Amino acid sequence: MFETIDTVMQTEIYGGKAIADLLTLEFLAALLGDVLAAIVILLLGLAIGGWLKRRVTHIGQRHAHLDNTLFGFLGNVVRYIAVGFALLFVLNTFGVETTSIVAAIGAAGLAIGLALQGTLSNVAAGVMIVLFRPIKLGDFVEVAGKTGTVQDINLNTTTLASLGNTQIIIPNSEVWGNVIENYSVYDRRRAEWVFGVGYGADLAKAEQVIRDTIMADDRSHADPEPFVQVNNLGASSVDFLVRVWVDSSAYFQYQADMKRRVKEALDREGIDIPFPTRTLHVERDAGAAETARDGREAA
């Protein structure tokens, strides 16, 4: 029995050392020192990574002409690099050969990449979004059938806040691979309405009332010149197409206000805004009509 125990104790298990060698105070003290050193290195790596991220992000926030989204992304990249180097130092502390680990990670990376094609496509799309910046934080956009204000762009997803203030999370591959309508890029937008008046209305007067009502608002731009013209002869109305430029920030409220004001102005001027109407012509058979008349006379 003692011979078996002695054989086990002499078995080499770590760095050419047997179990008996590992149970000495000197080895345990050295191991404890390595563990403490690894903890310190890891904490320093996390601290330095966080500090570098904040510094890079602050550069984008400090200069108005720089994009916060891009520098937020670069800050995350710098942080991951710092933590990665810290992990390599930790492994070196325990005497692990990092060259072989890097080679193993490269081989495993191929298999992981094949298994995570969807996730990696989101990451690739996230990089493209950050680099080419079709959208940025604070933009009001419509993408992948969803409308909202961009709140966050990370490597995997883009987050919007809807008009009802609900969170919408869209995979980056859906953002990059779809048509993006960005309402915040330009300072001005063109508002458009269709106003219908009756066929008996004075068209010149109606046009002037519409033009004067809209241009009386301070938000309306006189340059480019507003467009107010008859555009369609509908089933029950003559339709005016109206196009006026306005600041993007006032667009939605401006559109709603003008609809009401034009309607009220047309009412004041006695210009009819007709309802859709339909005329029915009823034709009766002559023989049936004669029979019905004879029946009434007999009665």
C-alpha positions as CSV (number, residue, x, y, z in Angstrom):
1,M,0.0,0.0,0.0
2,F,2.8,2.4,1.0
3,E,4.6,1.5,-2.3
4,T,1.5,2.5,-4.3
5,I,1.2,5.8,-2.4
6,D,4.9,6.5,-3.0
7,T,4.5,5.7,-6.7
8,V,1.5,8.1,-7.0
9,M,3.4,10.9,-5.2
10,Q,6.3,10.6,-7.6
11,T,4.1,10.9,-10.7
12,E,4.9,14.0,-12.7
13,I,1.8,16.2,-13.3
14,Y,3.0,19.8,-13.8
15,G,6.2,21.3,-15.3
16,G,8.2,18.1,-14.7
17,K,7.3,18.2,-11.1
18,A,5.8,15.3,-9.1
19,I,2.9,15.5,-6.7
20,A,5.4,15.3,-3.8
21,D,7.2,18.4,-5.2
22,L,4.0,20.3,-5.6
23,L,3.1,19.8,-1.9
24,T,6.1,21.7,-0.6
25,L,5.8,25.1,1.1
26,E,8.1,26.7,-1.5
27,F,6.0,25.6,-4.4
28,L,2.7,26.6,-2.7
29,A,4.1,30.0,-1.9
30,A,5.3,30.5,-5.5
31,L,1.9,29.4,-6.8
32,L,0.1,31.8,-4.5
33,G,2.4,34.5,-5.7
34,D,1.6,33.7,-9.3
35,V,-2.2,33.7,-8.5
36,L,-1.9,37.1,-6.8
37,A,0.2,38.5,-9.7
38,A,-2.4,37.2,-12.2
39,I,-5.2,38.9,-10.3
40,V,-3.3,42.2,-10.2
41,I,-2.5,42.0,-13.9
42,L,-6.1,41.2,-14.8
43,L,-7.4,44.1,-12.6
44,L,-4.9,46.4,-14.1
45,G,-5.9,45.3,-17.6
46,L,-9.6,46.0,-16.9
47,A,-8.8,49.3,-15.3
48,I,-6.5,50.4,-18.2
49,G,-9.0,49.2,-20.8
50,G,-11.8,51.1,-19.1
51,W,-9.7,54.3,-18.9
52,L,-8.7,54.0,-22.6
53,K,-12.3,53.5,-23.6
54,R,-13.4,56.7,-21.7
55,R,-10.5,58.7,-23.2
56,V,-11.3,57.7,-26.8
57,T,-15.1,58.2,-26.3
58,H,-14.4,61.6,-24.7
59,I,-12.6,62.7,-27.9
60,G,-15.8,62.3,-29.9
61,Q,-17.9,64.1,-27.3
62,R,-15.5,67.0,-27.0
63,H,-15.4,67.9,-30.7
64,A,-18.8,68.6,-32.3
65,H,-17.6,67.7,-35.9
66,L,-16.6,64.1,-34.8
67,D,-19.2,61.3,-34.7
68,N,-19.9,59.9,-31.2
69,T,-20.9,56.6,-32.6
70,L,-17.6,56.0,-34.3
71,F,-15.6,56.9,-31.2
72,G,-17.8,54.9,-29.0
73,F,-17.1,51.9,-31.2
74,L,-13.3,52.6,-31.2
75,G,-13.4,52.9,-27.4
76,N,-14.8,49.4,-27.1
77,V,-12.2,48.0,-29.5
78,V,-9.4,49.6,-27.5
79,R,-10.8,48.2,-24.3
80,Y,-11.0,44.7,-25.7
81,I,-7.4,44.9,-26.9
82,A,-6.2,46.0,-23.5
83,V,-8.1,43.1,-21.8
84,G,-6.8,40.6,-24.3
85,F,-3.1,41.6,-23.6
86,A,-3.8,41.3,-19.9
87,L,-5.1,37.8,-20.4
88,L,-1.9,36.9,-22.3
89,F,0.2,38.2,-19.5
90,V,-1.8,36.2,-17.0
91,L,-1.2,33.0,-18.9
92,N,2.6,33.9,-19.1
93,T,2.6,34.3,-15.4
94,F,1.6,30.6,-15.0
95,G,4.3,29.5,-17.5
96,V,1.8,28.8,-20.3
97,E,3.2,29.0,-23.8
98,T,0.9,31.6,-25.4
99,T,2.2,30.9,-28.9
100,S,0.4,27.6,-29.0
101,I,-2.7,29.1,-27.5
102,V,-2.9,31.7,-30.2
103,A,-2.5,29.0,-32.8
104,A,-5.3,27.0,-31.1
105,I,-7.5,30.0,-31.0
106,G,-7.0,30.6,-34.7
107,A,-8.0,27.0,-35.4
108,A,-11.0,27.2,-33.2
109,G,-12.0,30.6,-34.6
110,L,-12.7,29.0,-38.0
111,A,-15.1,26.4,-36.5
112,I,-16.7,29.1,-34.3
113,G,-17.1,31.4,-37.3
114,L,-18.9,28.7,-39.3
115,A,-21.2,28.0,-36.3
116,L,-22.0,31.7,-35.7
117,Q,-22.4,32.9,-39.3
118,G,-25.6,34.9,-38.3
119,T,-23.9,36.6,-35.4
120,L,-20.7,37.4,-37.4
121,S,-22.8,38.9,-40.2
122,N,-24.3,41.2,-37.6
123,V,-20.8,42.1,-36.4
124,A,-19.6,42.8,-39.9
125,A,-22.7,44.9,-40.6
126,G,-22.1,46.8,-37.3
127,V,-18.6,47.6,-38.4
128,M,-19.9,48.9,-41.8
129,I,-22.5,51.0,-40.1
130,V,-19.9,52.6,-37.8
131,L,-17.4,53.2,-40.6
132,F,-19.8,54.5,-43.3
133,R,-22.3,56.1,-40.9
134,P,-25.6,55.9,-42.8
135,I,-27.2,56.6,-39.4
136,K,-25.9,57.9,-36.1
137,L,-27.1,58.5,-32.6
138,G,-30.1,60.8,-32.4
139,D,-31.2,60.4,-36.0
140,F,-34.9,59.8,-36.7
141,V,-35.0,56.9,-39.2
142,E,-37.1,54.3,-40.9
143,V,-35.3,51.0,-41.4
144,A,-36.4,47.4,-41.7
145,G,-40.0,48.6,-41.5
146,K,-39.5,50.3,-38.1
147,T,-39.5,54.0,-37.4
148,G,-37.8,55.7,-34.4
149,T,-34.9,57.6,-33.0
150,V,-31.5,55.9,-32.9
151,Q,-30.5,55.3,-29.3
152,D,-27.5,52.9,-29.6
153,I,-25.4,51.2,-32.2
154,N,-23.2,48.3,-31.1
155,L,-21.5,45.4,-32.9
156,N,-24.6,43.2,-32.9
157,T,-27.7,45.4,-32.8
158,T,-29.1,48.8,-33.4
159,T,-31.6,50.2,-30.9
160,L,-34.4,52.6,-31.8
161,A,-36.9,54.5,-29.6
162,S,-40.3,54.4,-31.3
163,L,-42.7,57.3,-31.5
164,G,-44.5,55.7,-28.6
165,N,-41.2,55.5,-26.7
166,T,-40.9,51.7,-26.9
167,Q,-37.5,50.0,-27.5
168,I,-36.9,48.5,-30.9
169,I,-33.8,46.3,-31.3
170,I,-32.9,45.4,-34.9
171,P,-30.0,43.1,-35.9
172,N,-27.3,45.0,-37.7
173,S,-27.6,42.8,-40.7
174,E,-31.2,43.9,-41.1
175,V,-30.1,47.5,-40.9
176,W,-27.2,47.4,-43.3
177,G,-29.1,45.1,-45.8
178,N,-32.3,47.2,-46.0
179,V,-33.3,50.6,-47.4
180,I,-32.7,53.3,-44.7
181,E,-34.8,56.4,-44.8
182,N,-33.1,59.0,-42.6
183,Y,-35.3,62.0,-41.8
184,S,-32.5,63.8,-39.8
185,V,-29.8,64.3,-42.4
186,Y,-31.1,67.5,-44.1
187,D,-32.1,70.7,-42.3
188,R,-35.2,71.2,-44.5
189,R,-38.0,69.0,-45.7
190,R,-40.8,69.5,-48.2
191,A,-44.3,69.2,-46.8
192,E,-47.0,68.0,-49.2
193,W,-50.8,68.1,-49.0
194,V,-53.8,67.5,-51.4
195,F,-56.8,69.8,-50.8
196,G,-60.0,69.2,-52.7
197,V,-62.7,71.8,-53.6
198,G,-66.0,71.4,-55.3
199,Y,-66.4,71.6,-59.1
200,G,-68.4,74.8,-58.8
201,A,-65.8,76.6,-56.8
202,D,-63.8,79.6,-58.0
203,L,-60.4,77.8,-58.6
204,A,-58.4,81.0,-58.7
205,K,-59.9,82.2,-55.4
206,A,-59.4,78.7,-53.8
207,E,-55.7,78.7,-54.9
208,Q,-55.1,82.1,-53.4
209,V,-56.8,81.2,-50.1
210,I,-54.6,78.1,-49.8
211,R,-51.4,80.0,-50.7
212,D,-52.1,82.9,-48.4
213,T,-53.1,80.7,-45.4
214,I,-49.9,78.5,-45.7
215,M,-47.5,81.4,-46.3
216,A,-48.9,83.4,-43.4
217,D,-47.1,80.8,-41.1
218,D,-43.6,81.8,-40.1
219,R,-42.4,78.2,-40.5
220,S,-43.1,78.3,-44.3
221,H,-40.2,78.9,-46.6
222,A,-40.6,81.3,-49.5
223,D,-37.5,79.9,-51.2
224,P,-37.9,77.6,-53.0
225,E,-41.2,79.0,-54.2
226,P,-44.3,77.1,-52.9
227,F,-46.1,74.9,-55.4
228,V,-49.9,75.3,-55.4
229,Q,-51.7,74.0,-58.5
230,V,-54.6,71.9,-59.6
231,N,-53.3,68.4,-59.9
232,N,-56.2,66.1,-60.4
233,L,-59.9,66.1,-61.4
234,G,-61.4,63.6,-58.9
235,A,-64.7,61.9,-58.9
236,S,-66.3,64.6,-56.7
237,S,-63.6,67.3,-56.3
238,V,-60.9,69.4,-58.0
239,D,-57.7,68.6,-56.2
240,F,-54.9,71.1,-55.4
241,L,-51.4,69.7,-54.9
242,V,-49.5,71.9,-52.4
243,R,-45.7,71.6,-51.7
244,V,-43.9,73.9,-49.3
245,W,-40.5,73.7,-47.7
246,V,-40.1,73.8,-43.9
247,D,-37.4,73.1,-41.3
248,S,-37.1,69.4,-40.5
249,S,-37.5,70.0,-36.8
250,A,-41.0,71.5,-37.3
251,Y,-42.2,69.1,-40.1
252,F,-44.7,67.0,-38.3
253,Q,-46.5,69.7,-36.3
254,Y,-46.4,72.0,-39.3
255,Q,-48.2,69.4,-41.5
256,A,-50.9,68.9,-39.0
257,D,-51.4,72.7,-38.4
258,M,-51.7,73.5,-42.1
259,K,-54.4,70.9,-42.7
260,R,-56.6,72.5,-40.1
261,R,-55.9,76.1,-41.0
262,V,-56.6,75.6,-44.7
263,K,-59.8,73.8,-44.0
264,E,-61.0,76.7,-41.7
265,A,-59.9,79.3,-44.3
266,L,-61.8,77.6,-47.1
267,D,-64.9,77.4,-44.9
268,R,-64.7,81.2,-44.1
269,E,-64.5,82.0,-47.8
270,G,-67.5,79.8,-48.6
271,I,-65.5,77.4,-50.7
272,D,-67.0,74.0,-50.6
273,I,-64.9,70.9,-49.7
274,P,-67.2,68.2,-51.0
275,F,-67.9,64.8,-49.6
276,P,-67.5,61.9,-52.1
277,T,-71.0,61.4,-53.7
278,R,-72.6,58.8,-55.8
279,T,-75.7,59.1,-58.0
280,L,-78.0,56.1,-58.5
281,H,-80.3,55.9,-61.6
282,V,-83.1,53.3,-61.1
283,E,-84.7,52.0,-64.3
284,R,-88.0,50.1,-64.1
285,D,-89.4,47.8,-66.7
286,A,-92.3,49.4,-68.6
287,G,-94.6,46.4,-68.3
288,A,-94.1,46.2,-64.6
289,A,-94.8,49.9,-64.2
290,E,-98.1,49.6,-66.2
291,T,-99.2,46.6,-64.0
292,A,-98.4,48.6,-60.9
293,R,-100.5,51.6,-62.2
294,D,-103.5,49.4,-63.0
295,G,-103.4,47.9,-59.6
296,R,-103.5,51.3,-57.9
297,E,-106.4,52.4,-60.1
298,A,-108.4,49.2,-59.3
299,A,-107.9,49.8,-55.7
